[in-house]
Amino acid sequence: MAVEELSVVLPRVLIVSRRTVRKNKFVDFVGEYHLDLIVSYGAVPVIVPRVSGVHMLLDSFEPIHGVLLCEGEDIDPSLYNDELSNLSVEELEEIRRLHASDTAIDKEKDTIELRLAKLCLERNIPYLGICRGSQVLNVACGGTLIQDIGKEISKNLPENQRVVHMDYDNYDGHRHVIEVVEETPLHHWFKDSLEDEKMEISVNSYHHQGVKKLAQRFVPMAFAPDGLVEGFYDPDAYNPAEGKFIMGLQFHPERMRQEDSDEFDYPGCTFAYQEFVKAVVAYQKKLLSTTTIQKPLKLNQEMEKKRKIIVRSFSLARDLYEKGCTVQPSKTSDLDVGAEFLESNTALSLQQETRLMQMGATVRNASSYLQRLKMNEEKERLARKVMGKMSVEQLSDLKTFYNMMGQISSEVLERKLQDLMILDEEF
């Protein structure tokens, strides 16, 4: 197969970039470990740049077969905390000093990633969240976050239960223990590496925030000794072979490699990416099977005759309009056929009605249509007034609901059309 054809065949995984400053200019980047693993298992990473306005252009990245969200700054607390933080002003300032590179909130990135996460949840698009990506997933589903582990957890625990979740001087080499929950995907991936039935592995992490309240739909897969959730998934949306995968990992399996080597600490480290891409491939196949062009419906002899009469009526009207001729009395009945079809089958816009009248066709339902149009305009005015008083979250939920209903309507309509085709073929 030619290389240029691969982008058409292979599934697409969207990954949002992170912004930083280089040579006094903003630049976007994505960790190469993530990209390498996505490519190695048979998918194409498509980088969504963290640029103002991109959240309004996500339709341009279709088709979307998977989403991988990874590192980045802290999520804006206003997106998940309705109540004020218990941290004092002094504590917040200290956190900003200690974690300056992470506490610089990027609202544009928040908006892009939350929209992508909600899109995945609406359509059941495979989603893998690593570190910040797991936090985005939890927030998108109504969960909350701890704003600083050191201030909110560690200081209240005895020394032997405290966990260092990040080491600025040893990013890749830092490890801490987590306890894996039995009969979860994480357990199956790492079961050959669990020693003495302790259900423990050592992981790399780099974060000062984490899950506070886990969204109701998720099940924990691992905990740190301080009680922090280190991994979770949706069991109702997990079956990679069927294109289902919704998961968040707080730690970094892609960075768990031996020093000065690309060899992983455990064989299970790559399984998250492997199973994620498996789900992405299956999702693409499922999507293709439901969007293939259907064969046109076959009309029986009587219906085909009616179709030709209506087409002739429209052709006559077009010729009259283009040539500026007047209609001959013998042709009036031909025009009436087209006008009657329009009257019984469609509601026309004012522009369409004007054009048809110019063509010589009689639109007999003009008055009733104008009345319906006026009523629709009044309904739209009232709807805009009501929505103007709604919050951003309420509007987002409303849009999500109608997107879901639109998708369901399309699926039901498609099934009905297929049933009609089967019935027609039987006759």
N, C-alpha and C positions, 0 to 999 in steps of 0.2 A: 504494500500500500504506500502511496506517495506521502511524503512528510506533510505536505500542505493539506492533505485530507484528514489528518489526525484531529485537527481542531473541530472538524465537523462531527467526527465519530466519538471522540472521547468526551466524557461528562465534564461539566464546568463547576469548579468550586470557587466561590467568592471569598476573598480575604481582604479585610479592610486594613489599609496601611496606618502607620503611626507617624506623627509629624515630629521633627526635631529641627535644630538649627545647625547649619554647617556653612562656614565661610559667610556668616552674617545673612544667610538666606534660609528659608524654610525648605526642607527636603522631606520626602516620604520614604518609609522603608518597611519591609516585612522580614522577620527572621528567616534566614535561608534554610534552617533545619526543617521548618514547617513545609516550605516549598518542595524541598528534596523528597520528603516522605510522600507528599501528595502525588508528585510526578512518578515516583518509583512504584506506586501501587496502581497507576493507570488512570489518573485524572489530570485535568488541566487547571492550574491555579489562575484565577482571574483577579487581579489586584484592583480593588475599589479605592481610588485615592481619597485621602482625607482632605477634601477641598470643599469650601463653602458652596452650598447648593446641591451637592451630590445626592443628598437624601431625597431630593425631589426628582432625581433622574434614575432611580433604581430600576424602573421598567426597562431602561436602555440596556441593562445587563442580562436580560432574559436571553435564552433560557437559563434558569438557575437550578442546578441539580444538587447543590450542597453548599453549606456555609461553614467556614472555619474562622472563628474569632479568637485572637490570642492577646498578646501583651498590650499594655497601654497605661494611661494615667488613671487615677481614681475616678469612679463614676460620681457625677454630681449628686450629693446627698439628697437634694430636693426631689430626685426622681424616685426615691424609695422610702424616705423618712418623713412622715407627716408631723411627728413631734420633734421638738428641739433636742439636740444632742445633750447627753448628760455631761459631756466634757466641758471644762471651763475654758474661758478665752485663753488663759495662759497655756493650758494643755494643748489646745488647738494650734497655737503659735509654735509650741515646741515640736509638735508633729510635723508642721510645715518645714521647720528647720531640719529635722532629722531625715525627712523624706521629700526633699525639695523637688526631685525629678518626677515624683509620682503624684504629688498633691496639686500640681498645676492642672486643674480640671479642664478638659477639652470638650466643650458642649457640642461642637459639631460632630466629633467622633461618637459621642454618646447618642446623638440623634440618628446617625447613619446606622450604628450597630443595633440599637434597639428596634429600629424599623425592620432591619434584616431578621433579627431574632423573632419578632412577631410574625413576619412573613413566613418563616419556617414553621412556626407553631400553627398558623392558619392552614398551610398547605401540606403539612407533614413532610417538609423538605428536610433531609438529613442535616443535623447541626452538631458540630463539635466545638465546645468552648474550652480553651486552655487558659488558666490563670484569670485574667480580667474577663475573658470570654465566658467563663463559668459564672462569674458574678453578673455579667450582662444578662445571661439566660435566666438566672434566679430573679433578678429585678423585673425582667420582662413578664415573668409569671406571677408577680405580686410578692416576691420574697424581699427581705431586707438584708443589709450588710452591717458588719462591725466596722466602724470608721477607723479604729486603730487597735490592733490585737494587743500591743504592749500596754496601752492605757485601759482597755476595757476587759481584758482577760488575764494576761500574765501577772499583773500586779496583785491580783486577788488569789493567786494560786501559790502553793508551796513551791519551793525551788525545784524539787525533783519532777514537778509536773509542767514546768514552763518549757516552752518550745521556741527555738529561734527559727523563724520562718523565712528570714532573709539575711544574707551576709554580703554587704557591699564590697568587701575585699576578696570574696571567693565565690563569685556568682555561679559558675558552672560546677565547682567542686563541692559546694555546700549540700549537706544531706540532713534529713531528720526522719525519724521513724513514723510510720502510719500503721494503723491496724485495719486490715481489709475485712469487709463484711462478707460473710459466707453467701454462696449462691447468687452472687452479683456478677456482672460482666468482668469487673476488675478481678474478682476471685478466680474466674476461669482463665483469665489472661496470665495471671501470675502464680497459679497453683503449683507449678513445678519448681518455683523458687521459694516457697514458704517452708521454713525450717521448723522442725520440732512442734508442729501444729500451733505455732504462735500467731499465725496469720499476720505477720509483720514483714514489711519491706522498708527500705530506706529510699526516700525520694528527694529530688531537687525541687526547691521552691524559692520564690522571690516575690514576696508580697507582705504588706503590713495591714491589709484588710482581708475580710473573708465573710462567709455566710453567717448571718445572725439568725434570721428566721428562714428556714428552707421552705420554698413554695410547696403547696400541698400536693401537687402532682408528682413530686420527685421523691425518690428513695435514696438514702445515703449509701455509698459504696465503700467509704473509708473515713476514718477519724484520726486526727493527731492526738497525742497524749493529753493535750490541753482541752480536748473536746471539739476542736474546730473540724467542720466537715471538709474533707479533702477530695471528695468525689461524689457525684450523684447522677442519677439518670431517671428517665421516665419509663417504667417497665411496660406501659401500654403503648409506647412508641419506640420499642427496641426489638427489631428483628432485621438485622442487616441484609439477609437474603431476600427480604420482601421490601427493601428500600426504607426501613424505619430505623432512625437513629437520632435520639435527642439526649445529649450527655454533656456534663460539665466536669472538668478535672482542675482542681486548684493547683496541683503540682505540675511539673514540666517533664513528662516522659521523654520528650525529644532531646532533652539536655542531659539525660542520665547516661553518660558515656564515660568510659574509663579514661584516666588522664592521658593526654597526648595520643588518643586513639579514637576511632569511630565505632569501636565495639561497645555495645550497650551493657549496662549493669546487669540487666535481666533480659531473657528472651521476650518477655511480655511487654517490654517498653514500647515496641512498635505496633502492638496489636490494636491500640486505640485508632491509629491512623489506618491500619489495614482494614479493620472492620468498618470504619467510617467510609472509606472509599468503596468497599463492597456495597454498602447501603446506597452510596451515591450512584454507582453503576446500575443497581437494581431500580433505583428511582427513575433514572433516565430512561430505562427500558419501559417502565410502566407509563411514563409520561408520553413516550413515543407511540405506545400502543393505543393511547386514548386520544391522540391528536392527529392520527393519520387521516388523510383525506378520504372521506367516504364516497362510495360509488353513487352517482346520481340516481334518484328514484326513477324506476321504470313506470311509465304511464301506460294504462291500457288504451285500447284503440279509441274509445269515446273521449277520454280525457285528452289524448294527443290531438284529436280533432278540435276540441275546445281551445286548447293552447294555441293552435295555429290561427284560429279565428281572432283571438285576442291579440296575438302578435301582429296580424295584418291590420287590425284596428289602430294599434299604436304606430305602425309604420306609415299608415295613411295620415295620421295626425302630424307626425314628424315632417312628412313631405309638404303638407299644407303650410306648416310653420316656416320651414326653410325656404320655400319657393314663393311664399306670400300669396298663394292662390285662395280662391273662395271655394267652399265645399259645394259639390254638385248634389242635387236632391237625391240622386240614386245612391250616393255614398253616405248619406246621413245615418242609415241604420248600422253601417259598419262602425262609425264613430260611437254610436250609442252602446255598442257591445263593450268597448273599452271603458266608456264612462261608467257603465253599470258594474263592471268588474272593480273599478277603483272605489266606487261607492260602497260596495259590500265587503271589501277586503282590506282597506287601509285608511288611516287618518293622515291626511296630507298636511305639509307645512304650507304657510301662506305663499312662499316662493314657488313651491311645486304647483299649487293651485293656479297662481298667476300664469305660470308657463303653460299649463295644460289648457287654460282658457284661450291663450294666444294661439295654441296649436289647433283650436277649434273643437276640443273635447268639452263636453258638458259635465261639470262637476256639480251634481245635484245636492250633495250634502254640505255645501259651503256654509250655509247659515248655522247648521248644527255643529259643524267643526269649529267655527269661530266662537260659538258659545262655550264649547269644551276648552278651547285655547284660553279664553278669558278666565275660566274656572281654574285651569292649571296654573296660570300666572298668579292668581290670588293665593293658591296653595303654596306655590314657591315662595311668595313674599312672606307668608306666615312661617314657613319652615326656616327661612333665613333669619327671621326675627328670633325664633326660639333657639336656633343654633348659635346665634350671636351671644346668648347668655350662658352657653355651655362652656365648661373648662376644656383645656387642651386634651386632658386624659379622656374626658367623656366623648369628645369628638373623635379621638383616635379609636376608642372602643366601638363607637357607632360605625366608623368606616370599616373597621375590622369585621363587624357583624355583616354588613352589606356585601363586603368582598366575599365572605364565606357563603352567603346566600346566593350570590352570583355564580360562584363555582359550583354549588350544588345544583342550581337551575341548569347550568350548562351540561352537567353530567346526566341529569334526568332527561333533558331534551335529547341528548345524544343517544341514550338508550332507547327512547321512544322512536327516534328516526331509524335506528337499526332494526327495531321490531317491525316497523312499517316495511322496510326493505325485505325482511325475511318473509313477511306475509305476501308481498307482491311477487317474490320469486316462487312461492308455493303455488300461486295461481297462474 
